Amino acid sequence: STSPVALMRKAYLKLSLVVHPDKCKHECATKAFQVVVRAFEHLSEPEIVPDKVQKGKDKQKEISRSNQGCFRTRVRCPRCKEPWNERGLEGNPDYFYNFLMEGLRSFTCSTCLCLFGCMTALHECPHCRKPFEYSPADYHRK
């Protein structure tokens, strides 16, 4: 059974190959590709919940999540399969894990110099060590 996020990503990759401006020579290919990219980004964003209404008409939004009951997954480089940021070779502080998992930043593997982010990295379950598909939207779900 494949997760809905994995199915959505697979469909996005197939569609992006069809409408990519390098593959499709239609005059609106660039616009179509940008629409597909924006749609995928919008659908894969973390859930954002409205917060209390502040003074005036402005509403502030924040991400609703706590770390209680969460486990740190093992992240591996997609090219050489080496664990990321476990041996301290990268020199990254612990909070860089959050940046990677939220899709805020990409990192370079210290072994093979491959640049990767949360969507391209290999993720393993912290309990059984089996690989699974990951999306930044999963970071905000229990």
C-alpha positions in Angstrom: 0.0 0.0 0.0 1.4 3.3 -1.1 0.7 6.5 0.8 -1.4 9.2 -0.7 1.5 11.6 -0.7 3.6 9.1 -2.6 0.9 8.6 -5.2 0.5 12.4 -5.5 4.2 12.8 -6.0 4.3 10.0 -8.6 1.4 11.6 -10.5 3.2 15.0 -10.3 6.4 13.6 -11.7 4.6 12.0 -14.6 2.6 15.1 -15.4 5.7 17.4 -15.1 7.5 15.3 -17.7 4.7 15.7 -20.1 4.3 19.5 -19.8 8.0 20.5 -19.0 9.1 23.2 -21.5 12.1 21.2 -22.5 9.9 18.3 -23.6 6.7 20.0 -24.7 7.2 22.7 -27.5 3.7 24.2 -27.1 3.8 28.0 -26.6 2.1 27.7 -23.2 4.3 24.9 -21.9 6.1 27.1 -19.4 2.9 28.4 -18.0 1.4 24.9 -17.7 4.5 23.6 -16.0 4.4 26.5 -13.5 0.8 25.7 -12.7 1.6 22.0 -12.1 4.5 22.9 -9.8 2.4 25.4 -7.9 -0.4 22.9 -7.5 1.9 20.2 -6.2 3.6 22.7 -3.8 0.1 23.8 -2.5 -1.1 20.3 -2.0 2.0 19.1 -0.3 2.3 22.1 2.2 1.9 21.4 5.9 -1.5 22.0 7.4 -1.8 25.6 8.6 -4.5 26.5 11.0 -5.8 30.0 11.7 -4.9 31.5 15.0 -6.8 34.0 17.2 -7.8 37.2 15.4 -5.5 40.0 16.4 -6.3 43.7 16.7 -7.8 44.9 13.5 -8.8 42.5 10.7 -5.4 40.7 10.3 -5.4 37.0 11.1 -2.2 35.4 12.1 -1.5 31.9 11.0 0.8 29.4 12.6 1.7 25.8 12.2 0.0 23.7 14.8 2.2 20.9 16.1 4.0 19.7 19.2 7.0 17.3 19.3 5.3 15.0 21.9 5.1 11.5 20.7 7.4 12.1 17.7 10.4 10.1 16.6 13.4 11.2 14.6 13.6 9.2 11.3 16.9 8.2 9.9 17.8 10.1 6.7 20.1 8.8 4.1 21.8 10.3 1.0 19.9 9.2 -2.1 23.2 8.5 -4.0 25.6 6.7 -1.6 22.9 5.7 1.0 25.1 7.0 3.9 23.3 8.2 7.0 23.0 12.0 7.1 24.2 14.0 10.1 24.6 11.0 12.4 28.4 10.9 12.8 28.8 14.7 13.0 30.9 14.8 9.8 28.6 17.4 8.3 29.0 19.7 11.3 25.3 20.5 11.3 23.6 21.4 14.6 20.7 19.2 15.7 18.0 21.8 14.6 19.2 21.4 11.0 17.2 18.1 11.0 14.0 20.2 11.3 15.1 22.5 8.4 15.6 19.4 6.2 12.4 17.7 7.3 10.2 20.8 6.7 11.7 21.3 3.3 13.3 24.6 4.2 16.8 23.7 3.2 18.9 21.2 1.1 22.1 19.7 2.3 25.2 18.2 0.7 26.3 14.7 1.6 29.8 14.7 3.2 30.6 11.4 1.5 29.6 11.9 -2.1 28.8 15.6 -2.3 25.3 15.0 -3.5 22.9 17.8 -2.9 19.5 16.6 -1.5 16.5 17.7 0.3 13.6 16.0 2.2 11.8 14.9 -0.9 14.9 13.2 -2.5 16.4 11.8 0.6 15.9 8.2 1.7 13.9 8.0 4.9 13.8 5.0 7.3 11.3 4.2 10.1 12.9 4.8 13.5 11.5 1.5 14.8 11.8 -1.1 12.0 14.3 0.7 9.8 12.2 0.1 6.7 12.2 2.8 4.0 9.1 5.0 3.5 8.0 7.9 1.3 8.2 11.2 3.0 6.7 14.6 2.4 7.2 17.9 4.4 3.5 17.7 5.1 4.2 14.5 7.1 6.4 16.6 9.5 3.3 18.3 10.9 1.2 15.1 11.3 1.4 12.7 14.1 
